[in-house]
Every structure is written in C-alpha cells, then in structure tokens.
C-alpha cells in the first residue's frame, strides 16, 4: 500500500466520534475510572491506529483521577465521566450535581494539599468549567501525540 493509502483510513477518524462514558458512585470507582481511561487510550492505538504517547497516557490517567476524585468528594450523588478523541486530543469531561464551582488557588509551594486542579490546568491543552442546568461539567483536553522534541504537540516548552 502506498503512503496515500496508509493515511486514508486515519483521515476518517477526524470526523468520527470515538468516545466512552461511565457513571461513578463510590470511592472504589477511582481505580475503575483510571482503568477505563487506560483501556480507552489503548483502544485508540490498537483499534483506531491513533498515536498516543506515554506522556498522554500518564496525563489522562492523572486528570481522570483528580477530576473524578473531586466530583466524588465535593458533590452529592454520582458523577458522569466521558472520554472522547477529538482533533488529536482526548477530552476528559466530568459532570457532577454540585452547583459550586471549584476554586483554583494561586500556586503556593508552601501550601499543603489542594494542588490538584492547579496541576491539571498546567498539564492540559485546555481546561473549562461550565454550569449545567443541574450541576457543572469540567472539561480538560490533553494532546495525544508528542512532537519529535518530546513536548506535547501544539504546546510551547516553557
């Protein structure tokens, strides 16, 4: 197969929705959420042929862990998590029933704890918080492939 034929299949995934979602209700579900993220990214590679760097694999699992943990800790009832491959990124969306928006504190190396969202925001290509008719949804986007220098594609090294 020529180079054009090899890339033709990948172009189909630009407009095709590749996503999974699940509801989490207990603290034991944290491992299940991380495992779901790992399995989703492995599927993007093995089934759909999309590149997923080790950095992306680790970052997505950390973001999933932080967002689902916060939703379970600060909101009553279950939370809904979805993962979707979009334009070379994976979007992690977590919905919970609380109307209270998380407060992201200024970086403080002397503060003990409460650095989770600060870390998530530093690692992600984009981070949004949106009020919903019931509760809120947090969306974090992580670039799937690294550039040849090892940096997240599309992000400038600092």
N, C-alpha and C positions, 0 to 999 in steps of 0.2 A: 504494500500500500504506500502511496506517495505521501509527502508531508501534508498536502492539502487534504487528503482523505483521512489522515490521522487526526487532524484538528477539527474536521467537520462535525464529528459527534460531540465534541466539547462545546461548540457554539450553541447546540440545542439546549444546554443547561442554563444559559444566560436567562432565558425567559421561562424556564420550567421551575416550578415550585418544589423544593426539596425541604421538607420540614417534619418535625416530630413535636409532640406535646404530651404533657402528663400533669396530673394533679398530685400535690404532695400535702399530707396532713400531719405527719409526725416527725419527730427529730430523727428517727431511724431512717427516714427517707433521704437524708442528706447524701448518704453513700449511693443510694439509687439514682439520685439526680446527677451526681458526678459520673456514675457508670453509664447513664443514658447519654450524657454529653460525649464520653469517650466512644461509645458504640456508634453514635451519630457521625462523629468525625471519621471514625474508621470506615464507615459505610460510604462517606463522601469520597474517600480514597479508593477503596476496593471496588465498590459497585459503580460509582459515577465517574471515577477517574480524575477527580479534582485534587489539586495539590494541597496538602495540609502539613505545615511544618510542626516540628516538635514544640516550638515556642507557642504556636497557636493551640496545640493540643493541651499544653500545660495552662495557658492563659484562660482558655474557655472553661476548663475544669475549676480553676480558681474563681472565676467570675460567677459561675453557676453556684459554687459553694457559698460565696459571700451573699449573693442576691437571694437565694432560697433560704439561707440561714436567717437573714434579716427579716424576710417576709414571715417566716415561721415564728420568729422571736417577738416581733413588734405588731403583728396583725392577728386578729381573731380569725379562726376558721382556716380553711385550706388556702393554698396558693397554686397558681397555674403557671407552669413554665413551658415555653416553646423555644425551639431552636430552628432557625431557618437559614439556609445557604442563599445569600443574595450578593450578586456582583463581586465575587471573590472574597466575601466576608461571611462570617456566621453571626447572625443576630440572636442574642440571648434576650428573651422577654420574660419578665416575671410579673404577674399580676397578683395583688392581694387586696383584701377588703378594707384595709385601713385608709382613711382619707388624709391622714397625717403624712406629709411629705418628709422624706429623710433629710436631715441636716448634714451637710458635708462641711466638716470643720476645716479650718486652715491648717496646713501642715505644721506639726509641732513635734519635734523629735523627743521632747520631754514628756509628752502625754503618753500614758499607758493605756492601750486599747483604743477602740473606735477609729481605727485607721483603714478599715475595710473598704469603704466607698472611695476614700482618697486613693487607695492602691488601684481599685478597679478603674477609676477615671483616668489614672496615669497610664494604664495598660491598654485601654481601648481606643479605637479609632474615633468612636463617638459614644456619647452617653446622654440619654434623655429620660426625664421623668414626666409622665403625663397623667393628669387627673382623668378618671373614667367616671361614668355615671354612678358606678359603685366602686369605690377604692381608687387604686392607682396602678399604673403599669410603668415599669422601668425597663428600658431597652439599652443594651450595650452591644456594640458591634466590634468584632475582632477580625483583623485581616488574617486570611488563611495561609498565605504563602509569604516567605521571606524573600527579599531581594538578594542578589549574589553576595552582598556585603554582610548578610545575616540580619539586617534590620527588617522590621515589619514593612512590607511593601506599601508604598504610599505615605510613609511616615518619615519625617526627617530625624536623624540622630541628633541628640542634644548633648 
